[in-house]
Amino acid sequence: MNEQERFVVLGRPRRIWAVGAIHGDVDRLAALHDDIGARFQAGDRLIYLGNLIGRGPRVRDTMDELLSFRRAILSVRGVIVSDLVYLRGGQEEMWQKLLQLQFAPNPIEVLQWMMTQGVDATLAAYGGSAYQGVAAARDGAVSLARWTGQLRTAQRASPGHDTLFAALRRAAYTERRQEGLPELLFVNAGIDTSRPLAAQGDSFWWGGTAFPRIDTPYAGFGRVVRGYDPAHGGLAGTAHAVTLDGGCGFNGALACGCFGTDGELLEVVEV
């Protein structure tokens, strides 16, 4: 995957609506969509910061809600396809890895770890279970490939789901602006400030520990915004780092931050 496919340049938006981790909570997502939908205008951008799925019991309904709202927003005059951006979160990364589980050197251990991280909800949504996966792994790579193939078939049978998963990107950012105005970088859970953007790898999903300690601009970006905090510390914001995780999927709220043209956080919506 080349850089253009991994990252999205948001251009010079009027406003950016950034949605934190959803974790399959379709009711909160629908409520948030009602709020955003009433105020979204041409020139705005809408970015989902990953962890769309996992944890919650209604993963497929969540995917359907995302697709339905996409159609509704694209019907607004002046709104174009590139105004909506979806990032890959840790949950989506695990799901894609699970669909390739037959290539893992220790598939049973990998599956068991994924289950502790919440992928079981997504697995169940597409007709699978950990028991089936473990049994298939014990039978060998051919049996495991058959099992993951069944999961892929179930995903493809859900209209639009395959396309949405394929559209996920690793990060998004505003384009270079005049000196003195902060640029925004949007990620799922973390960033390794010692490495360039193109070399982050899994840091986007598993590198969130040091995020609250970001106290200087990273790679020219005045502010980094994430949608999931693995430490569940709640909403937080500093001059250079913003966390938009209200605890959705962990008995908390779904959060959305609205950013202005100068990078200022104008408001936070919680549902």
Contacts in CASP RR format, 6 or more apart in sequence:
PFRMAT RR
TARGET T0000
AUTHOR 0000-0000-0000
METHOD contacts of the structure
MODEL  1
MNEQERFVVLGRPRRIWAVGAIHGDVDRLAALHDDIGARFQAGDRLIYLG
NLIGRGPRVRDTMDELLSFRRAILSVRGVIVSDLVYLRGGQEEMWQKLLQ
LQFAPNPIEVLQWMMTQGVDATLAAYGGSAYQGVAAARDGAVSLARWTGQ
LRTAQRASPGHDTLFAALRRAAYTERRQEGLPELLFVNAGIDTSRPLAAQ
GDSFWWGGTAFPRIDTPYAGFGRVVRGYDPAHGGLAGTAHAVTLDGGCGF
NGALACGCFGTDGELLEVVEV
3 198 0 8 1.000
5 169 0 8 1.000
6 169 0 8 1.000
6 170 0 8 1.000
6 171 0 8 1.000
6 198 0 8 1.000
7 169 0 8 1.000
7 170 0 8 1.000
7 171 0 8 1.000
7 172 0 8 1.000
7 173 0 8 1.000
7 197 0 8 1.000
8 82 0 8 1.000
8 85 0 8 1.000
8 169 0 8 1.000
8 171 0 8 1.000
8 172 0 8 1.000
8 173 0 8 1.000
9 172 0 8 1.000
9 173 0 8 1.000
9 174 0 8 1.000
9 175 0 8 1.000
10 16 0 8 1.000
10 45 0 8 1.000
10 47 0 8 1.000
10 85 0 8 1.000
10 172 0 8 1.000
10 173 0 8 1.000
10 174 0 8 1.000
10 175 0 8 1.000
10 184 0 8 1.000
10 186 0 8 1.000
11 174 0 8 1.000
11 175 0 8 1.000
12 174 0 8 1.000
12 175 0 8 1.000
12 177 0 8 1.000
12 261 0 8 1.000
13 43 0 8 1.000
13 44 0 8 1.000
13 45 0 8 1.000
13 83 0 8 1.000
13 174 0 8 1.000
13 261 0 8 1.000
14 41 0 8 1.000
14 42 0 8 1.000
14 43 0 8 1.000
14 44 0 8 1.000
14 260 0 8 1.000
14 261 0 8 1.000
15 41 0 8 1.000
15 43 0 8 1.000
15 44 0 8 1.000
15 45 0 8 1.000
15 258 0 8 1.000
15 259 0 8 1.000
15 260 0 8 1.000
15 261 0 8 1.000
15 266 0 8 1.000
16 44 0 8 1.000
16 45 0 8 1.000
16 46 0 8 1.000
16 47 0 8 1.000
16 174 0 8 1.000
16 184 0 8 1.000
16 186 0 8 1.000
16 258 0 8 1.000
16 259 0 8 1.000
16 260 0 8 1.000
17 36 0 8 1.000
17 40 0 8 1.000
17 44 0 8 1.000
17 45 0 8 1.000
17 46 0 8 1.000
17 47 0 8 1.000
17 256 0 8 1.000
17 257 0 8 1.000
17 258 0 8 1.000
18 47 0 8 1.000
18 49 0 8 1.000
18 186 0 8 1.000
18 225 0 8 1.000
18 227 0 8 1.000
18 244 0 8 1.000
18 256 0 8 1.000
18 257 0 8 1.000
18 258 0 8 1.000
18 259 0 8 1.000
19 32 0 8 1.000
19 46 0 8 1.000
19 47 0 8 1.000
19 48 0 8 1.000
19 49 0 8 1.000
19 227 0 8 1.000
19 244 0 8 1.000
19 254 0 8 1.000
19 255 0 8 1.000
19 256 0 8 1.000
19 257 0 8 1.000
20 48 0 8 1.000
20 49 0 8 1.000
20 50 0 8 1.000
20 51 0 8 1.000
20 227 0 8 1.000
20 228 0 8 1.000
20 244 0 8 1.000
20 245 0 8 1.000
20 246 0 8 1.000
20 248 0 8 1.000
20 254 0 8 1.000
20 255 0 8 1.000
20 256 0 8 1.000
21 49 0 8 1.000
21 50 0 8 1.000
21 51 0 8 1.000
21 227 0 8 1.000
21 228 0 8 1.000
21 245 0 8 1.000
21 246 0 8 1.000
21 247 0 8 1.000
21 248 0 8 1.000
21 249 0 8 1.000
22 28 0 8 1.000
22 29 0 8 1.000
22 48 0 8 1.000
22 50 0 8 1.000
22 51 0 8 1.000
22 52 0 8 1.000
22 53 0 8 1.000
22 62 0 8 1.000
22 248 0 8 1.000
22 249 0 8 1.000
22 254 0 8 1.000
23 51 0 8 1.000
23 53 0 8 1.000
23 54 0 8 1.000
23 55 0 8 1.000
23 56 0 8 1.000
23 91 0 8 1.000
23 248 0 8 1.000
23 249 0 8 1.000
23 250 0 8 1.000
24 52 0 8 1.000
24 53 0 8 1.000
24 54 0 8 1.000
24 55 0 8 1.000
24 56 0 8 1.000
24 57 0 8 1.000
24 58 0 8 1.000
24 59 0 8 1.000
24 61 0 8 1.000
24 62 0 8 1.000
24 121 0 8 1.000
24 249 0 8 1.000
25 55 0 8 1.000
25 56 0 8 1.000
25 58 0 8 1.000
25 62 0 8 1.000
25 248 0 8 1.000
25 249 0 8 1.000
25 254 0 8 1.000
26 58 0 8 1.000
26 61 0 8 1.000
26 62 0 8 1.000
26 65 0 8 1.000
28 248 0 8 1.000
28 253 0 8 1.000
28 254 0 8 1.000
28 271 0 8 1.000
29 62 0 8 1.000
29 65 0 8 1.000
29 66 0 8 1.000
29 254 0 8 1.000
30 65 0 8 1.000
31 254 0 8 1.000
31 271 0 8 1.000
32 254 0 8 1.000
32 256 0 8 1.000
32 269 0 8 1.000
32 271 0 8 1.000
33 65 0 8 1.000
33 69 0 8 1.000
33 72 0 8 1.000
35 256 0 8 1.000
35 269 0 8 1.000
35 271 0 8 1.000
36 46 0 8 1.000
36 256 0 8 1.000
36 269 0 8 1.000
37 69 0 8 1.000
37 72 0 8 1.000
37 73 0 8 1.000
40 46 0 8 1.000
40 73 0 8 1.000
40 76 0 8 1.000
40 79 0 8 1.000
41 76 0 8 1.000
42 76 0 8 1.000
42 77 0 8 1.000
42 78 0 8 1.000
42 79 0 8 1.000
43 78 0 8 1.000
43 79 0 8 1.000
43 83 0 8 1.000
44 79 0 8 1.000
44 83 0 8 1.000
45 83 0 8 1.000
45 84 0 8 1.000
45 85 0 8 1.000
46 73 0 8 1.000
46 83 0 8 1.000
46 84 0 8 1.000
46 85 0 8 1.000
47 84 0 8 1.000
47 85 0 8 1.000
47 86 0 8 1.000
47 87 0 8 1.000
47 172 0 8 1.000
47 186 0 8 1.000
48 66 0 8 1.000
48 85 0 8 1.000
48 86 0 8 1.000
48 87 0 8 1.000
49 87 0 8 1.000
49 89 0 8 1.000
49 186 0 8 1.000
49 187 0 8 1.000
49 188 0 8 1.000
49 225 0 8 1.000
49 226 0 8 1.000
49 227 0 8 1.000
49 228 0 8 1.000
49 244 0 8 1.000
50 86 0 8 1.000
50 87 0 8 1.000
50 88 0 8 1.000
50 89 0 8 1.000
50 90 0 8 1.000
50 91 0 8 1.000
50 92 0 8 1.000
50 168 0 8 1.000
50 188 0 8 1.000
50 227 0 8 1.000
50 228 0 8 1.000
51 89 0 8 1.000
51 90 0 8 1.000
51 91 0 8 1.000
51 92 0 8 1.000
51 188 0 8 1.000
51 189 0 8 1.000
51 227 0 8 1.000
51 228 0 8 1.000
52 62 0 8 1.000
52 63 0 8 1.000
52 66 0 8 1.000
52 86 0 8 1.000
52 89 0 8 1.000
52 91 0 8 1.000
52 92 0 8 1.000
53 59 0 8 1.000
53 62 0 8 1.000
53 63 0 8 1.000
53 91 0 8 1.000
53 92 0 8 1.000
53 95 0 8 1.000
53 121 0 8 1.000
53 122 0 8 1.000
53 125 0 8 1.000
54 91 0 8 1.000
54 95 0 8 1.000
54 118 0 8 1.000
54 119 0 8 1.000
54 121 0 8 1.000
54 122 0 8 1.000
55 91 0 8 1.000
55 118 0 8 1.000
55 121 0 8 1.000
55 249 0 8 1.000
55 250 0 8 1.000
56 121 0 8 1.000
56 249 0 8 1.000
57 121 0 8 1.000
57 124 0 8 1.000
58 125 0 8 1.000
59 121 0 8 1.000
59 122 0 8 1.000
59 124 0 8 1.000
59 125 0 8 1.000
59 126 0 8 1.000
60 125 0 8 1.000
60 126 0 8 1.000
60 158 0 8 1.000
60 161 0 8 1.000
63 158 0 8 1.000
63 160 0 8 1.000
63 161 0 8 1.000
63 164 0 8 1.000
64 158 0 8 1.000
66 86 0 8 1.000
66 164 0 8 1.000
67 159 0 8 1.000
67 160 0 8 1.000
67 161 0 8 1.000
67 164 0 8 1.000
70 84 0 8 1.000
73 79 0 8 1.000
73 83 0 8 1.000
73 84 0 8 1.000
74 80 0 8 1.000
74 81 0 8 1.000
74 84 0 8 1.000
85 169 0 8 1.000
85 172 0 8 1.000
85 186 0 8 1.000
86 164 0 8 1.000
86 167 0 8 1.000
86 168 0 8 1.000
86 169 0 8 1.000
87 168 0 8 1.000
87 169 0 8 1.000
87 170 0 8 1.000
87 171 0 8 1.000
87 172 0 8 1.000
87 186 0 8 1.000
87 187 0 8 1.000
87 188 0 8 1.000
88 168 0 8 1.000
88 169 0 8 1.000
88 170 0 8 1.000
88 188 0 8 1.000
88 204 0 8 1.000
88 205 0 8 1.000
89 168 0 8 1.000
89 188 0 8 1.000
89 189 0 8 1.000
89 204 0 8 1.000
89 205 0 8 1.000
89 228 0 8 1.000
90 188 0 8 1.000
90 189 0 8 1.000
90 205 0 8 1.000
90 206 0 8 1.000
90 228 0 8 1.000
91 117 0 8 1.000
91 118 0 8 1.000
91 119 0 8 1.000
91 122 0 8 1.000
92 165 0 8 1.000
92 168 0 8 1.000
93 202 0 8 1.000
93 205 0 8 1.000
94 114 0 8 1.000
94 117 0 8 1.000
94 118 0 8 1.000
94 119 0 8 1.000
95 119 0 8 1.000
95 122 0 8 1.000
95 165 0 8 1.000
96 165 0 8 1.000
97 104 0 8 1.000
97 110 0 8 1.000
97 114 0 8 1.000
98 111 0 8 1.000
98 114 0 8 1.000
98 119 0 8 1.000
98 123 0 8 1.000
98 148 0 8 1.000
98 151 0 8 1.000
99 148 0 8 1.000
99 149 0 8 1.000
99 151 0 8 1.000
99 152 0 8 1.000
99 155 0 8 1.000
100 148 0 8 1.000
101 107 0 8 1.000
101 110 0 8 1.000
101 111 0 8 1.000
101 133 0 8 1.000
101 137 0 8 1.000
101 144 0 8 1.000
101 148 0 8 1.000
102 141 0 8 1.000
102 144 0 8 1.000
102 145 0 8 1.000
102 148 0 8 1.000
104 110 0 8 1.000
107 137 0 8 1.000
107 144 0 8 1.000
108 134 0 8 1.000
108 137 0 8 1.000
108 138 0 8 1.000
111 130 0 8 1.000
111 133 0 8 1.000
111 134 0 8 1.000
111 137 0 8 1.000
112 130 0 8 1.000
112 134 0 8 1.000
114 120 0 8 1.000
115 123 0 8 1.000
115 130 0 8 1.000
120 129 0 8 1.000
120 130 0 8 1.000
123 129 0 8 1.000
123 130 0 8 1.000
123 151 0 8 1.000
126 151 0 8 1.000
126 154 0 8 1.000
126 155 0 8 1.000
126 158 0 8 1.000
127 150 0 8 1.000
127 151 0 8 1.000
127 154 0 8 1.000
128 150 0 8 1.000
128 151 0 8 1.000
128 154 0 8 1.000
132 147 0 8 1.000
133 144 0 8 1.000
133 147 0 8 1.000
136 143 0 8 1.000
136 144 0 8 1.000
136 146 0 8 1.000
136 147 0 8 1.000
137 143 0 8 1.000
137 144 0 8 1.000
155 161 0 8 1.000
155 162 0 8 1.000
155 165 0 8 1.000
156 162 0 8 1.000
170 187 0 8 1.000
170 200 0 8 1.000
170 201 0 8 1.000
170 204 0 8 1.000
171 185 0 8 1.000
171 186 0 8 1.000
171 187 0 8 1.000
171 197 0 8 1.000
171 200 0 8 1.000
171 204 0 8 1.000
172 185 0 8 1.000
172 186 0 8 1.000
173 183 0 8 1.000
173 184 0 8 1.000
173 185 0 8 1.000
173 186 0 8 1.000
173 221 0 8 1.000
174 183 0 8 1.000
174 184 0 8 1.000
174 263 0 8 1.000
175 183 0 8 1.000
176 183 0 8 1.000
177 183 0 8 1.000
181 262 0 8 1.000
181 263 0 8 1.000
182 217 0 8 1.000
182 221 0 8 1.000
182 222 0 8 1.000
182 223 0 8 1.000
182 262 0 8 1.000
182 263 0 8 1.000
183 220 0 8 1.000
183 221 0 8 1.000
183 222 0 8 1.000
183 223 0 8 1.000
184 221 0 8 1.000
184 222 0 8 1.000
184 223 0 8 1.000
184 224 0 8 1.000
184 225 0 8 1.000
184 259 0 8 1.000
184 263 0 8 1.000
185 191 0 8 1.000
185 197 0 8 1.000
185 218 0 8 1.000
185 219 0 8 1.000
185 221 0 8 1.000
185 222 0 8 1.000
185 223 0 8 1.000
185 224 0 8 1.000
185 225 0 8 1.000
186 224 0 8 1.000
186 225 0 8 1.000
186 226 0 8 1.000
187 204 0 8 1.000
187 224 0 8 1.000
187 225 0 8 1.000
187 226 0 8 1.000
187 227 0 8 1.000
188 204 0 8 1.000
188 205 0 8 1.000
188 226 0 8 1.000
188 227 0 8 1.000
188 228 0 8 1.000
189 204 0 8 1.000
189 205 0 8 1.000
189 206 0 8 1.000
189 207 0 8 1.000
189 208 0 8 1.000
189 211 0 8 1.000
189 226 0 8 1.000
189 227 0 8 1.000
189 228 0 8 1.000
189 229 0 8 1.000
189 230 0 8 1.000
190 203 0 8 1.000
190 204 0 8 1.000
190 205 0 8 1.000
190 207 0 8 1.000
190 208 0 8 1.000
190 211 0 8 1.000
190 224 0 8 1.000
190 226 0 8 1.000
191 200 0 8 1.000
191 203 0 8 1.000
191 204 0 8 1.000
191 207 0 8 1.000
191 208 0 8 1.000
191 211 0 8 1.000
191 214 0 8 1.000
191 218 0 8 1.000
191 224 0 8 1.000
191 226 0 8 1.000
192 200 0 8 1.000
192 203 0 8 1.000
192 207 0 8 1.000
192 210 0 8 1.000
193 210 0 8 1.000
193 214 0 8 1.000
193 218 0 8 1.000
195 203 0 8 1.000
196 219 0 8 1.000
197 219 0 8 1.000
206 230 0 8 1.000
208 226 0 8 1.000
208 229 0 8 1.000
208 230 0 8 1.000
208 231 0 8 1.000
209 230 0 8 1.000
209 231 0 8 1.000
211 224 0 8 1.000
211 226 0 8 1.000
211 229 0 8 1.000
211 241 0 8 1.000
211 243 0 8 1.000
212 236 0 8 1.000
212 238 0 8 1.000
212 241 0 8 1.000
212 243 0 8 1.000
214 224 0 8 1.000
214 238 0 8 1.000
214 240 0 8 1.000
214 241 0 8 1.000
215 238 0 8 1.000
215 239 0 8 1.000
215 240 0 8 1.000
216 240 0 8 1.000
217 223 0 8 1.000
217 240 0 8 1.000
218 224 0 8 1.000
218 240 0 8 1.000
222 240 0 8 1.000
223 239 0 8 1.000
223 240 0 8 1.000
223 241 0 8 1.000
223 242 0 8 1.000
223 263 0 8 1.000
224 240 0 8 1.000
224 241 0 8 1.000
224 242 0 8 1.000
225 241 0 8 1.000
225 242 0 8 1.000
225 244 0 8 1.000
225 259 0 8 1.000
226 241 0 8 1.000
226 242 0 8 1.000
226 243 0 8 1.000
226 244 0 8 1.000
226 245 0 8 1.000
227 243 0 8 1.000
227 244 0 8 1.000
227 245 0 8 1.000
227 255 0 8 1.000
228 245 0 8 1.000
229 236 0 8 1.000
229 243 0 8 1.000
229 245 0 8 1.000
232 245 0 8 1.000
232 247 0 8 1.000
232 250 0 8 1.000
233 243 0 8 1.000
233 245 0 8 1.000
234 243 0 8 1.000
234 245 0 8 1.000
234 246 0 8 1.000
234 247 0 8 1.000
235 243 0 8 1.000
235 244 0 8 1.000
235 245 0 8 1.000
235 246 0 8 1.000
235 255 0 8 1.000
235 268 0 8 1.000
235 270 0 8 1.000
236 242 0 8 1.000
236 243 0 8 1.000
237 243 0 8 1.000
237 265 0 8 1.000
242 265 0 8 1.000
244 255 0 8 1.000
244 256 0 8 1.000
244 257 0 8 1.000
244 268 0 8 1.000
245 255 0 8 1.000
246 252 0 8 1.000
246 253 0 8 1.000
246 254 0 8 1.000
246 255 0 8 1.000
246 270 0 8 1.000
247 253 0 8 1.000
247 254 0 8 1.000
247 255 0 8 1.000
248 254 0 8 1.000
248 255 0 8 1.000
253 270 0 8 1.000
253 271 0 8 1.000
254 270 0 8 1.000
254 271 0 8 1.000
255 268 0 8 1.000
255 269 0 8 1.000
255 270 0 8 1.000
256 268 0 8 1.000
256 269 0 8 1.000
256 270 0 8 1.000
257 265 0 8 1.000
257 266 0 8 1.000
257 267 0 8 1.000
257 268 0 8 1.000
257 269 0 8 1.000
258 265 0 8 1.000
258 266 0 8 1.000
258 267 0 8 1.000
258 268 0 8 1.000
258 269 0 8 1.000
259 265 0 8 1.000
259 266 0 8 1.000
260 266 0 8 1.000
END
